[in-house]
Each structure stands twice: as structure tokens, then as C-alpha cells.
């Protein structure tokens, strides 16, 4: 049975990525995680953390091979939920798939819903049609991928069954950095939840530059951790009691419109 934790610790891992080099990326993240100064409950990695944001579907892995096994190993070693996305070949269809891997090696997954048309992602990958929420140590999480951030309906919190934390893994370029920061704040405020966004830094082979700006925000949209523009890892501690007290003092979620999503 999972332990219910009042304080949840989350590690944000902001890294440069080795272009289309799975071995180098996994080794790099392993070193970064080994250097964490304290145990954590959740580890959040960028989008396509094992390759960079590539449209080369020849690199897409079947499930339960190299990258899945690595995530299982890391989750077990750190006794933490590990969250990140990578390209997956599922029966000949390709997905930008987000995995949430537990220390017992079980996992939940969802596929990126909104594919980045301007980068031709929709020509190479298939869009997901199911939003994932999962329970972890007494908290409910909703993990999403990069471009999903621009579409608030997909992340909308429900008064009938609210999540506590909204997680975004991303390869979000510097040229749209203002949108990244602004939309993350908006998602925290409108959904009355903690928001964690983990982006990469550096440059990729498509000539895109990434300045990171990974962040953890509270339910007011106020920053709890700002990672800047360099490779770094930060740990943030969030409180279930504080979240519940705020929602009680300002109960906006019950006033939200009812709707349904038709995929």
C-alpha cells in the first residue's frame, strides 16, 4: 500500500540533450539523479529525454525495451515515480508517449494529445485520445506533454474529481519562452493546483535553442522553484494541507462550467 504523504518532494531535472543518442542521454540523466542531495518522491524529466525532439521514428522503441527498462531501474533505485516521454513504436504506430514509472516497475502511460503541426510532429506520430490521472503517495497527478500546455480544455480540473498536481514535460524553444512561462502560470491559477514544467536547455540539430525556464508553481501561480537557463536539478516540497486550505478559502472550482471532451 502506498504511503500517503502530506509533503511531496519533486525533483525537476533540466538538461541539455544529446541529439538522437539514447545511450548518452540515459547515462547523463543517471549521473544527474545520483547527485540529488536528498530522497524524492517524484522525478520529472523533459519531453523525449532520450533523443531530443526528433521526427526520426526509426529511433522509436517498442515498450519494455531500453528506455522503459532504464526508467524502471531509476524508479526502483530512487524509490520514486519517474515521469518523462519518449518515442514509442506500438504495433507499427508511433507515439510521443509519456510514462509514469513506479518503484515496483509498474507504470501508467498516455500519449501526447496535441501534436506540434509546425514541427511536422503530426506527420510522424499518432495523437493520444486519453488523458491520464494517477494516484501517487496520496496525491493525484495529471501529466501532459509540451504543446498540450496551449490547450486548457485538455488540462481542465474537475470539481467532482480534482487532481493536485499538473506536470508538463517539454522541449519548448527559446523563441516562445514568454508563452511557456505565462501559460504555466495560467494553468496553475485556473485549475487551483500545483504546476511543474520541466523543459530542456541547449540546442538541437534542427537549429532550435532552448533556455529551460523549468519551474514549479503553487496554486496561486507563484514560483516555488525557477531553474533558469542552465543544466540543473532542483527539488521542491509541496504541501497537501496548504492546497486544501486554499481551495477551501477560495472555492472557484465548483463554479466552473460543465463540459465533456469528445476525442
N, C-alpha and C positions, 0 to 999 in steps of 0.2 A: 504493500500500500504506500502511495506517495505521501511524503511529509507535507503538511500544509504550513507554509511559511508566511509570516507577517511581513518580513523584509526579504525581498528577492534581489539577488545580485546578478547583474548583467554585464558581460564583457563585450565591448564594441571593438572590433578588430579592423582597423583601417589600414589597407596595404596597397602597395604597388603590385601589379600582377605581371608574371612572365607570360608573354604572348603565346598562346596555344601550347604551353609546356606544362602538362599535368604534373609530372614528377617534381619539377622545380617549385611549382606553386604549393603542392602539398607539403613538401619539405620546409618551405618558408613559413607556412602557417603553423606547422608543428613546432618550429623553433619559437615563434612568437607566443604561442599558447603555453609553452613550457616556462616562459619567463613571467607569466602572470604572477603578481605578488601575493594573491590570496585565492582561495577556492571561490568558484562562482556557480550559479545555478543555470545560467543561460549564456551561450557563446554565439554571437551573431557575426557572420562572415558576409562579404559583398556578394552581389549577383555574379554568376558564372565565375566563382572564385578560383576554379581550377584551370581556366583557359583565358580569361578575359572575354569581352562581349563579341564573340566570333559567330559568323554565319556559316562556318565550316562544319557542316553536320557530320563529316567523316570522323570528327572527334567526339561525337555524341556516344555515350556509353550505355549499354544495357544496364538495367538496375542490378544492384548487388554485385557489381564488379569493383574496379579500383577505387573510385571516389566514394561510393556508398560504403565500402568496407573501411576506408580511411575515416569517414565520419563516425562510423560505429566504434572504431578504435579510440578516437578522440573523446567521444561521449563517455565511453567506459573509463578511460584514463582520468578524466576530469570530473566524473560523476555529475555531468551537466547535460542539458539539452543543447544540441548543436544545430544551428539554423543557417542555411545557405542554399544557393541554387546552382545548378549546372545543367549542361545539355545532355538530354537522355534520348536514347533510341528505344522506343517502346513498340515492338512489333512492326518496325518499319516506319512508324510515325515519329517525328522529332518534337521534343518539348523542352522549354526552358523551365525546368522542374525544381521547385523549392522543396527541400527535405527538412524535417524536424526530427532529429535522431536522439533517442533516449539512451541512457546508460545501459539498459538491458538489451540494447541493439534493436529494439522495435522502433518503428518510425511512422510518421504521418507525412503525407505529401499533398501538394497542389501544384497546378501548372499555371504559369503566368497568363493572366486573363487578357490583358491589353498588350498586344504585340506592337513594337515600335515600327510603324509603317515607313517612316522616313529613313530608317536604317535597314529597310527590307527584311526585318525580322519575320513579318507575316508571310514572306515568300519561302521561308525555310522551316519555320516552326508552326505547330498547331496550337491554337489558343485553348486555355483551360476553360472549363464551364462550371467549376465547383469552388466555392470559397471555403477555406479551411479555418476552423477554430479548434483549439485543443486545450486541454487542461494540463497544467504542469505545476506541481507543488502548491496546489490550492489557488492558482491564478489561471485565468482564461486568456489565451493569446490568439491574435489574428495576424498571421504572417502573409505579406504580399511582396510583389516584385516590381521595383523600379517604376516603369511607366504607369503601373496601376495607381500610383500616387496622384495622377492628374484626374482621376475619375472617382469622385467622392461617393457615388452611389454604391460602388463595389465594397467600400470600406465602412459604410454607414452602420453605426452601432444601433442595437435594438434594445429598447427598454425591457422587453419581455425576456431577453437572454443576453445581457451585455457582456462584452469582453472587457478586460482590464488593460491590455497592452496591445498596441498596434505596432508591428515590426515591418520595416521595409529594408530589403537588401537591394543594392543598386550599383550600376555603372552609369552615373549621371554626370554629363560633361560640364566643364567649367563655364562654357558659354551660356548655360541655363542654370547657373548656380543660384540666382535670385529666386527662381521658381521653386527649386528644391527646398530652400530654407523656408520660404513663405508657405508653401503647400503643406509641409510637415507641421508647421505651427497651426495652420487651419484645421488639419485632421485632428490634432490634439484637442483643440478648443471645441470643435463641433461634436466630437464623439466623447468628450469628457473622459479621457483616458491618457495613460502614459503612451508616448510615441518614441520609438527608437528607429533611426535611419542610419544604415551603415553603407557608405559609399567607398569607392576605391580612390587612389591617387595615381599620379604618373601619367603616362601617355601610352596609347596602343598603336598598333600597326595601321590603323585607319586614319592616323593623324589627329585623333581626338585627345584632348587634355582633360584631366580630372583633378580637381583640387580637394576632393574629400568632403569637408564640411559635415562629417558624420556627427550625429547629435542625439542626445536623449533629452526629451521634453517632459515636463509634468502635465497634468490635466488642465492647466491654465495656459499651456503653450510656452511656459517659461523654461529656459535651458537649465538642465541639471549637469550636462557634460557637453562640451564643444571640443571637437578633435582637431580643428584647424586643417592645414593643407599638407601635412607630412605623415609618413608612416608612423602609426602609434596605436596603442591599445589603452582603453580606459574602462574602468569598472564603475558602474553606477548602482546605487542601492535605492530601491523604491519601496514605498510603504502602502500596504493594503488599507490600514486604518486611515491614513491621510486621504486616500482616494475615496473611501466610503464616506468620510466626513464631508468632503467637498460635494459629492453627489447629493448628499442629504441636505446640505445648506443651500444648494442651487440646483434643484431638480429639473433640469431642462430636458433630459431625455424623454420623460413621459409626454412632453408636448410635441415631439417630433411627428411628422407625417407618417401614416401607414403606407406601405408600398410592398410590392413584390418584384423580384428580379426574374425576368424570363430570358433564359440563355438560348 
